[in-house]
Amino acid sequence: MRPRAPFEIAPKMRPLAPRRTGVVGVLEVGTSKIVCMIARLKPREATSSLRRRTHSVDVLGIGHTSAHGIKGGTVIDMERAEHAIRRAVDAAERMAGAQIASVIVSLAGGRLASEHFNAEVDLPEPAVAEGDIRRVLDAASTFAVGEGRTILHALPVGYALDGAGGIGEPRGMLGRRLGVDLHVVTAEAAAVRNLLLCIERCHLGVEAMVAAPYAAALSTLADDESELGVTLIDFGAGTTTVAVVENGHCVHVDGIAIGGQHVTNDVARGLSTRLADAERLKSLHGGVMAMGADEREMLTVPSISDDHDLPRAIPKARLVRIVRPRVEEIVELVRDRLHASGHAAGAGRRIVLTGGAAQLTGLAELVGNILGPQVRIGRPLGISKLPEATRGAPFAVATGLLVYPQVAGLEHFEARRRRLSQGDGSGYFSRVGHWLREAF
């Protein structure tokens, strides 16, 4: 049997018809929590806000539970991860009063990375036609990614006519040569394959797999931010991921395997307390900016040993001194990665923070000191019937997955689909069947 090509692993979603109503299920598989949402997407009239959205999103059901068997955004224990996913999906289905057969899934692990590929074709006629755009996209799709990597997204971010770039919509324009810049997001094939298998073991199909920071950007960024340029940083528990959006397009994705769980571990070690108690202290009292009253405000720290040991009292300032260095390290790593990518200049002036760890007190100020002055906490926009508890930064990725069907048509996978359809037993369902046979 021939080796599987990297583009044959991650499934690709069919675009949502502009006038079609549908029910969609999504699944965010994180290091600390698993979230399943079921929503109805209904066609909507064009408005002045969120202009790229063709549908309104009405949430029908939500289920979320603590994650197990997941580390750094990847599956490390198939059975425990499967049970956690089943619980979240079951809770969402009960609330929605409906069952789902497939889901759109987020991926935060797998060392997300970006590459850009360019191609040009000659125009047989002076005016650019639909067929010319397909030809240049197919030409750009003949790239090869690194061994052990698979493609999550292939996004055209700009066109050029006769060498003049910055063209968003070339149809009908005049020229001799048409070029395209194709942004390709990749991840480790092993991480993708194991997550797919885990979800299939829950008897769910996978409609598409979406990079977590791209999903968070879809749900939280305003139109003007996307046009002017913005960097979204998703502070997850096991990973911190980044998406850079310029001129309305996602142009860069990156990630590091450090997140809020590492802060919790530091607190547990520094205060000699249990991980659950360290997480509670971090969530309720943790911060990264010292206040004048922190030396006087005392916190109770339970002992790590048996219940006979009395809890200790420490000043809040000590907790801040433990939390801040790790958070500074994460933000500085993100800064260095942005500079290395060449995307720190424009989009770096505007920062949007999402994820559970984004709720740390003073984080926006700290990020502003290191990266840029314009920092805000991102929250889901334009999602109706969302419970109050899920309207914050921790649910940006899950709600972004609900928006993704409206933009799935922007991606270009036609050339790879044609290669798969030639028939060699390596189609998606054939592969899933093979994985299930291996697993059982």
Disulfide bonds with the S-S distance in Angstrom:
none
